[in-house]
Amino acid sequence: MRTYANRSTALAGLLLLASLASGCSSIGVKDDAKANSGAANADAKGNNSIKLRVMWWGSQARHDATLKILDLYTKKNPNITFETEYSGYDGYLDKLTTEAAARNAPDIIQMDAPWLADWNGRSQLADLSSGINTKDVDTNLLETGKYKGKLTAVPLGNNAWGMIYDKSALEKLGVSGPKDGWTWDDYFKILEELKAKMGKGQYPAKDGTNDGTMYSAYQLSKGKGWPITQDGKFNYDRDTWLEWTKKFADLRKKGVVPPPDVQLADKDLDPTQDMLLNNQLIFKGLHAAQVSAYDSLKPNSIGVTAVPRGVQPGGWLKATFYFSVNQDSKYKEESKKFIDWFINDPEVGEIAGTTRGVPIANKIVSQLQPKFNVGDKLTVEMINKTAVASQTFNPGAPGWSDFGKDEKDIKERLMFEKITPEQSYDELAKAGKKYEK
């Protein structure tokens, strides 16, 4: 991680000299007539015509940029067209898993890090070690997409786990924003200070009880490691979990965080249901790759910061997500050519900007740097603030992908006070035993 951190820090310095992101909104899906993965179209373009299926999730800005990029590729390669499937993060994996089970997954798939272990374990991802130019990509970032020495997932952007906040709201309430190096004690103190000044139906932050990513940051900051280790061991620290959940139980009673039914209706980047966009929330845990989308929907109001720290830092650096190629695809070579072009072509860089995080190719970053808008600069700022002191990213353990469903049920019942914090821990531990090998 050190090389990556140094690179991010250096980037921030360059940006300052130049006046310096599966888990998004639910957007409609555009589905052409279904075909088997990558089936050729024997249409007016001739027998050499190829249709590649590509699937991704994201914000509207990411969707728009991706569609423009696909159109550009077809203009440059008239024999290649695309069948597109895109949506918000919610429901994406369920749909992808269903298609994969029917051996009808897309040729090119946007993948999230926690899924890679299981997909690689089932030999569902093609080897991308050759045919894609990755010489201009940070080696540590590239390693996160390898399985048993083979590249099966190409990173699409630099990313970090941090927090955003509504700086305009803080200014109106007369509360200072977070300082670099702030602690969890600072965070909870600010939340209570804010609530005393906010109106009905407004909250400083969400209830962290059911936020597994933010709890991971909290446990890491306590020096207790990841709740689920990379080798597949249940590692929720009981004392830390009880401390976390009892703190939020107290904040719920005080009205500092939303009631469970209100919180569960919140949807990131949905203009009608995102609580921060609708002035109901000030702080929110977020990946850097999503920051520019928030800035576009709430211009000149977004601030960024690293996750609060304890005895150790809480946040981490990672790839935003990846492009992988379906092992069953009939068009692996054509898919690899597209991915190579996607990460290295200057025109793609201009169109995509930071909609998938800070681009992974150094030359593209240098090209875009003078043109970065406010959202782009905020993306880089969050990565840089996190890079100062960060944890080593854990992409997830093989065989644990379904544990999230157990977690969700247990934590939501705890939020609604159907069970106690102690009972929730016992249930999480029991559920974890089903996945340990």
C-alpha positions in Angstrom: 0.0 0.0 0.0 3.0 2.3 0.5 3.7 2.8 -3.1 0.0 3.6 -3.8 -0.1 6.0 -0.9 3.0 7.8 -2.1 1.5 8.0 -5.6 -1.8 9.6 -4.3 0.1 12.0 -2.1 2.3 13.1 -5.1 -0.8 13.5 -7.2 -2.3 15.8 -4.6 0.8 17.9 -4.7 0.6 18.2 -8.5 -3.0 19.3 -8.3 -2.3 21.9 -5.7 0.4 23.4 -7.9 -2.2 23.5 -10.7 -4.9 25.1 -8.5 -6.3 21.8 -7.7 -15.4 5.7 -6.1 -21.4 -1.5 -5.2 -22.3 -0.9 -3.0 -25.4 4.3 -6.4 -28.8 5.4 -7.6 -31.3 3.0 -9.2 -31.4 3.8 -12.9 -33.4 2.0 -15.5 -31.9 -0.9 -17.4 -31.4 -0.8 -21.1 -31.8 -4.4 -22.4 -31.5 -5.2 -26.1 -32.9 -8.6 -27.3 -31.2 -11.3 -25.2 -28.6 -13.5 -26.8 -26.1 -16.0 -25.6 -23.0 -14.4 -24.2 -21.4 -12.4 -27.0 -23.3 -14.2 -29.8 -22.6 -12.8 -33.3 -25.1 -10.8 -35.2 -25.5 -11.9 -38.8 -27.2 -8.7 -39.8 -26.6 -6.0 -42.5 -23.0 -5.5 -41.2 -22.0 -9.0 -42.3 -20.8 -12.2 -40.8 -17.9 -10.6 -39.0 -20.2 -8.4 -36.9 -19.8 -9.0 -33.2 -22.1 -7.9 -30.3 -20.4 -7.7 -26.9 -22.6 -7.7 -23.8 -21.4 -5.4 -21.1 -22.9 -4.9 -17.7 -22.2 -2.2 -15.0 -23.7 -0.3 -12.1 -23.4 3.3 -11.2 -24.7 6.8 -11.1 -26.4 8.6 -14.0 -23.2 10.4 -14.8 -21.4 7.1 -15.0 -24.1 5.6 -17.2 -24.1 8.6 -19.6 -20.3 8.5 -19.9 -20.2 4.7 -20.5 -22.8 4.9 -23.2 -20.8 7.6 -25.0 -17.6 5.5 -24.7 -19.3 2.5 -26.2 -20.7 4.5 -29.1 -17.2 5.9 -29.7 -15.7 2.3 -29.8 -18.3 1.2 -32.4 -17.5 4.3 -34.5 -13.8 3.2 -34.5 -14.6 -0.5 -34.8 -17.8 -0.7 -36.9 -18.0 -4.5 -36.6 -18.3 -4.3 -32.8 -21.6 -3.3 -31.2 -22.8 -3.6 -27.6 -25.7 -4.9 -25.7 -25.9 -3.0 -22.4 -27.2 -3.8 -19.0 -26.8 -1.1 -16.3 -28.5 -0.3 -13.0 -27.9 0.9 -9.5 -25.9 -1.2 -7.1 -28.9 -2.6 -5.4 -30.0 -5.8 -7.1 -27.0 -5.8 -9.5 -25.3 -8.8 -8.0 -28.5 -10.8 -7.8 -29.2 -10.3 -11.5 -25.6 -11.1 -12.5 -25.5 -14.2 -10.4 -28.8 -15.4 -11.9 -27.4 -14.9 -15.4 -24.1 -16.7 -14.5 -26.0 -19.7 -13.1 -27.8 -20.0 -16.5 -24.4 -19.6 -18.2 -25.6 -16.4 -19.8 -23.5 -13.8 -18.1 -22.3 -10.8 -20.1 -19.0 -10.9 -21.9 -17.6 -7.9 -20.0 -18.7 -7.5 -16.4 -18.1 -4.7 -13.9 -17.0 -6.6 -10.8 -16.7 -5.5 -7.1 -13.7 -6.7 -5.1 -15.7 -8.8 -2.5 -17.1 -11.0 -5.3 -13.7 -11.8 -6.9 -12.7 -14.7 -4.6 -15.9 -16.6 -5.2 -16.0 -16.0 -9.0 -12.4 -17.0 -9.3 -12.9 -20.0 -7.1 -15.6 -21.2 -9.5 -13.4 -20.5 -12.6 -15.9 -18.0 -14.0 -13.4 -15.3 -14.9 -11.1 -15.3 -17.9 -7.3 -14.8 -17.6 -6.5 -11.3 -18.7 -2.7 -11.5 -18.1 -1.9 -10.9 -21.7 -3.5 -8.7 -24.3 -4.1 -5.7 -22.1 -1.4 -3.0 -21.6 -1.1 -2.4 -17.8 2.4 -0.9 -17.8 1.1 2.5 -16.8 -0.9 1.1 -13.8 0.3 1.2 -10.2 1.5 -2.3 -9.4 -0.1 -2.5 -6.0 -3.5 -1.6 -7.5 -3.1 -4.2 -10.2 -2.3 -6.9 -7.7 -5.7 -6.5 -6.2 -7.2 -8.0 -9.4 -5.0 -11.1 -9.5 -5.9 -14.6 -8.5 -3.2 -17.2 -8.1 -0.8 -15.0 -10.1 -3.2 -14.4 -13.0 -4.9 -11.1 -13.7 -8.7 -11.8 -13.8 -10.0 -8.3 -13.0 -8.6 -5.0 -14.4 -9.0 -2.1 -11.9 -10.9 0.8 -13.4 -10.0 3.6 -10.9 -8.3 4.6 -7.8 -10.6 4.8 -4.8 -10.8 5.2 -1.1 -13.3 4.7 1.7 -14.0 8.0 3.5 -16.8 10.4 4.3 -18.6 13.3 2.7 -20.5 16.1 4.4 -22.7 19.0 3.6 -20.3 21.9 4.3 -23.0 24.5 3.4 -25.2 23.1 6.1 -22.4 23.1 8.6 -21.7 26.8 7.9 -25.3 27.7 8.3 -25.4 25.9 11.7 -22.1 27.6 12.8 -20.3 24.3 13.3 -16.8 23.7 12.2 -16.1 20.9 9.7 -13.9 17.9 10.6 -10.1 18.5 10.9 -7.5 16.2 9.5 -6.7 13.4 11.9 -10.1 13.6 13.7 -11.1 10.8 16.0 -14.3 8.9 16.6 -14.8 10.9 19.8 -14.6 14.1 17.7 -17.2 12.6 15.3 -19.7 11.7 18.0 -19.2 15.0 19.7 -20.0 16.9 16.4 -23.1 14.8 15.8 -24.6 15.7 19.2 -23.6 19.3 18.8 -25.3 19.4 15.4 -28.5 17.8 16.4 -29.1 20.4 19.0 -29.2 23.0 16.2 -31.1 21.0 13.6 -34.8 20.9 12.8 -37.3 18.1 13.0 -36.7 15.4 10.4 -33.0 16.4 10.1 -30.1 14.3 11.3 -26.3 14.8 11.5 -25.6 11.2 10.3 -27.0 7.8 9.7 -27.3 5.0 12.3 -24.1 2.9 11.9 -25.7 -0.3 13.3 -26.4 -1.8 9.9 -23.5 -0.2 8.1 -20.9 -3.0 7.7 -18.4 -0.9 5.9 -18.4 1.8 8.5 -18.2 -0.7 11.3 -15.2 -2.3 9.6 -13.5 1.1 9.7 -14.3 1.4 13.4 -13.0 -2.0 14.3 -9.9 -1.5 12.2 -9.3 1.8 14.0 -9.4 0.0 17.3 -6.5 -2.3 16.1 -8.8 -5.4 16.0 -8.5 -6.2 12.3 -11.2 -6.9 9.8 -14.5 -8.3 11.1 -14.1 -11.1 8.5 -10.5 -11.9 7.8 -9.2 -12.4 4.3 -8.6 -16.1 5.0 -12.3 -16.6 6.0 -12.4 -16.3 9.8 -15.1 -14.7 11.8 -13.4 -11.8 13.6 -16.1 -9.5 14.9 -14.5 -8.3 18.2 -17.3 -8.7 20.8 -16.4 -5.7 23.0 -15.9 -3.4 20.0 -19.2 -4.5 18.4 -21.1 -3.9 21.7 -19.5 -0.5 22.1 -20.5 0.5 18.6 -24.1 -0.8 18.7 -24.8 0.6 22.2 -23.4 4.0 21.1 -25.9 4.1 18.3 -28.7 2.8 20.4 -28.1 5.8 22.6 -28.0 8.2 19.6 -31.3 6.7 18.3 -33.0 7.5 21.6 -31.7 11.0 21.5 -32.9 11.5 17.9 -29.4 12.1 16.7 -29.6 9.4 14.0 -32.8 8.5 12.0 -35.4 6.0 13.1 -34.8 2.7 11.3 -37.8 3.0 8.9 -36.5 6.4 7.8 -32.9 5.3 7.4 -33.8 2.2 5.4 -35.6 4.4 2.8 -32.3 6.3 2.1 -30.8 5.5 -1.3 -27.5 6.9 -2.4 -27.7 9.4 -5.3 -31.4 9.0 -5.7 -32.6 12.7 -6.1 -35.9 11.9 -4.3 -34.6 9.5 -1.6 -31.0 10.4 -0.8 -31.2 12.0 2.7 -28.1 14.2 2.2 -29.3 15.5 -1.2 -32.6 16.4 0.4 -31.1 18.3 3.3 -32.0 15.6 5.9 -28.4 14.5 6.6 -25.0 16.1 6.9 -22.4 13.2 7.2 -22.3 10.1 5.1 -19.7 7.3 4.6 -18.8 7.1 0.9 -16.3 5.8 -1.6 -14.3 8.5 -3.4 -15.6 7.4 -6.8 -19.1 8.6 -5.8 -18.0 12.1 -4.8 -18.2 13.8 -8.2 -21.8 12.5 -8.6 -22.8 14.1 -5.3 -21.1 17.4 -6.3 -23.0 17.4 -9.6 -26.3 17.0 -7.7 -25.5 19.4 -4.9 -23.0 21.8 -6.4 -20.5 23.7 -4.2 -21.9 22.0 -1.0 -19.8 18.9 -0.6 -16.8 18.5 1.7 -14.7 15.4 2.0 -12.7 13.9 4.8 -11.0 10.6 5.9 -12.8 8.3 8.2 -12.2 9.1 11.9 -9.3 7.3 13.5 -8.7 5.5 16.8 -5.4 4.0 17.8 -5.0 3.3 14.0 -6.5 4.9 10.9 -10.0 3.7 9.9 -10.1 4.1 6.1 -8.4 2.3 3.2 -7.4 2.7 -0.4 -8.7 0.3 -3.0 -9.7 0.0 -6.7 -13.1 1.4 -7.4 -14.1 -1.8 -9.1 -13.0 -3.8 -12.1 -13.8 -5.1 -15.6 -13.6 -8.9 -15.9 -14.3 -11.1 -18.8 -16.7 -14.0 -18.6 -14.8 -17.3 -18.9 -17.7 -18.6 -21.1 -17.5 -15.7 -23.5 -17.0 -16.5 -27.2 -15.2 -13.3 -27.6 -12.5 -13.1 -25.0 -9.9 -11.5 -27.3 -12.4 -8.8 -28.5 -13.4 -8.1 -24.9 -9.7 -7.7 -23.9 -9.1 -5.3 -26.7 -12.0 -3.2 -25.6 -10.7 -3.2 -21.9 -7.2 -2.2 -23.1 -8.7 0.7 -25.1 -11.0 1.7 -22.2 -8.1 2.2 -19.7 -5.5 3.6 -22.0 -7.2 5.7 -24.7 -7.1 9.5 -24.1 -10.5 10.1 -25.6 -12.0 7.7 -23.2 -10.3 9.5 -20.4 -11.8 12.8 -21.5 -15.3 11.3 -21.6 -15.1 9.2 -18.4 -13.4 11.8 -16.2 -13.6 10.5 -12.6 -17.0 8.7 -13.0 -15.1 5.5 -12.0 -12.7 7.1 -9.7 -9.3 8.6 -10.5 -8.1 6.8 -13.7 -5.6 4.0 -13.2 -3.3 5.0 -16.1 -0.8 7.7 -15.1 -0.8 9.3 -18.5 -4.5 9.7 -18.4 -4.3 11.4 -15.0 -1.7 13.8 -16.3 -3.9 14.5 -19.3 -7.0 15.2 -17.2 -5.4 17.1 -14.3 -5.6 20.6 -15.8 -9.3 20.0 -16.6 -10.4 18.6 -13.3 -13.7 20.2 -12.2 -14.7 20.6 -8.5 -16.1 17.1 -8.3 -12.9 15.6 -9.7 -10.7 17.6 -7.3 -12.9 16.4 -4.4 -12.4 12.8 -5.5 -8.7 13.2 -5.5 -8.8 15.1 -2.2 -10.6 12.2 -0.4 -8.1 9.7 -1.8 -5.2 11.9 -0.7 -6.6 12.5 2.8 -7.1 8.7 3.2 -3.6 7.9 1.8 -1.9 9.8 4.6 -2.6 6.9 6.9 -4.7 4.0 5.7 -5.4 0.3 6.3 -4.6 -2.5 3.9 -7.7 -3.3 1.9 -9.4 -6.7 2.4 -11.3 -7.7 -0.8 -13.2 -10.4 1.0 -12.9 -14.1 1.7 -13.9 -17.0 -0.6 -17.2 -18.6 0.3 -18.5 -15.6 2.4 -20.5 -13.7 -0.2 -23.9 -14.8 1.3 -22.9 -13.8 4.8 -24.0 -10.3 4.0 -27.6 -11.5 3.9 -27.4 -12.9 7.4 -25.7 -9.7 8.6 -28.5 -7.5 7.1 -31.2 -9.4 8.8 -29.5 -9.5 12.2 -28.5 -5.8 12.1 -31.9 -4.6 11.0 -33.6 -6.5 13.8 -31.2 -4.9 16.2 -32.0 -1.4 14.8 -35.7 -2.1 15.4 -34.8 -3.3 18.9 -36.1 -6.8 18.3 -32.9 -8.2 19.8 -30.2 -6.8 22.1 -26.6 -6.0 21.1 -25.5 -9.1 23.0 -28.0 -11.3 21.1 -26.9 -9.7 17.8 -23.3 -10.6 18.4 -24.2 -14.2 19.3 -26.3 -14.5 16.1 -23.5 -13.0 14.0 -21.0 -15.5 15.5 -23.4 -18.4 14.9 -24.0 -17.3 11.3 -20.3 -16.9 10.7 -19.6 -20.6 11.7 -21.6 -21.7 8.6 -19.0 -20.0 6.4 -15.8 -20.8 8.1 -13.8 -23.6 6.6 
